[in-house]
Amino acid sequence: MGDIQAKIVFTNPIHFLAFGFGSGLSPKAPGTMGTLAVIPFYYYASVLSFEYYLALCLFVFLIGIVICGKSAKLLKAHDHPGIVWDEFAGFLITMIAVPLSWQNIILGFVLFRIFDIFKPWPIGWLDKHVDGGLGIMLDDILAGLFSLVCLHIVLNYLL
């Protein structure tokens, strides 16, 4: 993505957040790098009560609408691949009420990446038909919800 982009990301707080503290600058799989970057945040957030964790997820989602929308507008791109704040929100949603363990983190990571990459209906439809910051965030929120349901099914009924 080049040095100019790195300079833009690291000197503009909106881009810095939207690009997941720089993780979205990865030339390969920026969404995957963004999801990896949120794992330490999940680790620390996992000690929150259920209510505070939900509040955190809501905050990350709502602020993400603004951050991602402004970053995309400044970059003149609908959903620039480097914008990964939506992956932050989606992964945090995936991990709602999931006990902290490295196995659960890996399973949540894999499930979220599958839904985020392949975008089954209605995720793909939302990705193509909803614009702006809400559009950038919404497909990952839904991917996170799908992953959350699958993760809880696995943990509560299959293991």
Stockholm file with secondary structure:
# STOCKHOLM 1.0

chainA/1-159         MGDIQAKIVFTNPIHFLAFGFGSGLSPKAPGTMGTLAVIPFYYYASVLSFEYYLALCLFVFLIGIVICGKSAKLLKAHDHPGIVWDEFAGFLITMIAVPLSWQNIILGFVLFRIFDIFKPWPIGWLDKHVDGGLGIMLDDILAGLFSLVCLHIVLNYLL
#=GR chainA/1-159 SS CHHHHHHHHHHCHHHHHHTGGGGGGCSSCHHHHHHHHHHHHHHHHTTSCHHHHHHHHHHHHHHHHHHHHHHHHHHTCSSCTTCCHHHHHHHHHHTTTCCCCHHHHHHHHHHHHHHHHHCTTTHHHHHHHCCHHHHHHHHHHHHHHHHHHHHHHIIIIIC
#=GC SS_cons         CHHHHHHHHHHCHHHHHHTGGGGGGCSSCHHHHHHHHHHHHHHHHTTSCHHHHHHHHHHHHHHHHHHHHHHHHHHTCSSCTTCCHHHHHHHHHHTTTCCCCHHHHHHHHHHHHHHHHHCTTTHHHHHHHCCHHHHHHHHHHHHHHHHHHHHHHIIIIIC
//
